[in-house]
Amino acid sequence: MFDITPLVIPGVPSSPEMLIVLLIAVLLFGANKIPKLARSTGEAMGEFKKGRQEVEQELQDMADPEMEEGDDDFVDTEPVTSEETATEE
């Protein structure tokens, strides 16, 4: 009759577990170093996201079949024959 859903989601730490983790972090790193550690972790995550976006943009550019000649990344895909190289020399 009543649908009873669990109040605790499996795999997600609850409040007492988070307090224990926080206490261990304070004991290991000290209260003064935790803000520095959090800041450096945030900066690292930002750099990771920026790098991932750059790679995704490069892949998207490579997948785009129509590149304009004005682009810096323009590549001439026509094959060069031996006659063309002989006339250029």
N, C-alpha and C positions, 0 to 999 in steps of 0.2 A: 504494500500500500504506500509506504513512504520510501523514497529513494534516499538512502543514507550514503553520502559520499565521504571518503576519508578526509579528515582535516589536515593530514600531513601528506604532502606529495613525496613519493619515493624519489630519492636521490637529491633532494633539496635540503640543506641543513636547516634545522629549526633554531629558535632563539638560544636555548642552552648550548647547543653545539657551536653556534657562532660566538658566544661568549668565551667558550673554552679556547677556540681558535684565536680570538683576540688576545686573551690572556697569554697564550703561548707566544704570540708575536711580540707582545710587550716584553716578555721575559727574554726572548732571543735577541731582539734588536734594540731594546731600550725605548723609552717613550720619546726621546728626542729625535731618533732616527726614523721613526715610522712616517712622519710627514714627508721627509726627503725620499724615502722608499716609495711612497705612494705617488709622489710627483714624478719620479723617474720612471715608474711603471706607466703612468699616464702618457708621458712623452714617448716612451717606446711604443705604446699602442697607437699613438698618433702617427708616428713614423711608419709603422707597419701598415696602417690603413692608407697612408699616402702612397707608399710603394705599391700596394695592391691595386690602387686606383690607376697608377701609372701603367702597370702591367696590363690591366684590363683595357685601358685606352689604346695601348700599342697593339694588343690582339685585335681590338675592334678596327683599328686603322689597317691592319694587315688583311682583315677579312673584307674590307671595303674594296670592291673591284674597280671603282671609278675614282682615280686620284687625279687631281688637276696638275697641270705642269707648273703652276705657280707654287705648289707645295714644296717645302724643303725635302720631303721624303719621296719625291717623285723618282721613279725608276723606270727607265725605258726597257720594255720587256721584249722588243723586237730582236730576233737573233742577228748577230753580225756574221756576214758571210766572208769568205776569204777574198772575194773581189773587192769588197769595201775596205778591207784592211790594206790591200795592195795599192789601192788608189790614194789612200791617205798618207802612205809613206813616201 
